[in-house]
């Protein structure tokens, strides 16, 4: 059993960064000052991940307002739509809205911090999530928006966040063609946060052309994982909707149970974005992830 640990998705912004962005909105500070605070927060986060012994590092998407906004702002034919609650959390996002044929002319280089040393993990929305509610097909979103965005991502693994498919009662077949359109670049993983992935696994999600699958094990039963899974399993074992920190020994024991099902490659990850807890709690959860990896 090979065990890794890392934390894809959005990390909580520090109080200083939250205040800086508010001041910018009110004309009390400058873009340069906000950029400097982002850079400082990214360096702090890198240090926390390195201290925890995580295998892949991230900038925490500190330059992203949500999973979609930078793509919507940069792409033609897309714009921010209605303010929408994100599943059953207390956060909201601007849902994608199509105003024409979506296209992205180039990568989003400025949204991925070059200061993060390798190896890296990056996060983008899945084609289904980006297309949801727009009347644009996930395949079109993959080919015309996400593929150009991926061209600027320097990472060992790109995690595609898919929070909606299971909740919509969708089929993994809806992702096959879109993911195939993205499969010539970086290694990809599909991440199903805050979702019971059991029905998707029953319908063949493990056969999708991706390197890894991310499963929320606070919502999905262990027995739903196919025996002998030959993909990297991003095991969501840290609960990002709770401030209670996990016991590394219990997490390591759970990894052992996955190994008993024949899963040979496991990555211990949160079950969703860490932005839903405070910075202090997020730091401790990252430390526990690293301790669990060492124990496993």
C-alpha positions, 0 to 999 in steps of 0.5 A: 500500500502506497500512502500519500497526503495532500489537500486540494481545493480552497484554503481559508483566507487569513483575517488579514487577507479578508480585511485587505480584500474588503478594503480594496472593494471600498477603495481603502487599499491597492491591488499591490497591497492585496497581492502582497498579502496573498503572497505572504499567506501563500508562503505561510501555507507552503510552510504549514504543508511542508511541516506536515510532510504533505506529498503535493503542495498547493497555493490554497486557491487564495486568489480564487473567490470560488471554484468558478469566478476566474474562469467566468471572468476570463472566458468569452461567452460566460459570466457570473450569474445568480448568487447560489448556495453551495450545497448545504454549506453556509457559503455562496457562489456566483453560478456560471451563466452562458451568454454565448459560445464559451471560449477561453483564449489562454491559460490563467497563469496569474491564478496559480502561484509560481511560488509553490515548489513542486510537486504540486496539486492544482484544482479546477471545476469539473466540466459537469460542474462548470456547465451545470445550469448553462445549457452548454454541454460539459464536453464543450466546456471541457474543450473550449474553457477547461482545456486552455486553462489546463495549459497553464497549470504546472502540477503533478495532479489536477483535481477536478471538483465535482460536487453536483453530479451525485446530488443531481442523481447523474451518471458518471457517463456524463463525465466520460467524454468531457474528461477524455477531452482533457486527458492529454495533459496533466494527470487528472482526478475527479473529486466528489466532495460532500457527496455519497459517491456510492451510486456513482461507483455502482454505475462505473465511476471507477472506469472513467479515464482519470488517474484518481477518484476523490471520495468523501468517506463521511458521506460514502460507505467504505463498502462502496469502494470497488475491491481491487480499485486500480486508481489513486483513491483520494480518501476524504478522511478529514471533515472540513465541515467540522472544527473537531480535529481527527485522530491520526491513528484512526485515520491510518487504521481506516487507510488499512481497511481500504488496503484490505479491499485491495486499494494499492494507492491511497491519498489521504485528503479532506472531504471538501475544501478546507475553507469551511473551517478557520485558518487555525483549525485548517492548519491543525487538520493538515498536520493530522493528515501528515501524521496519519500518512506517517502512521499508515 
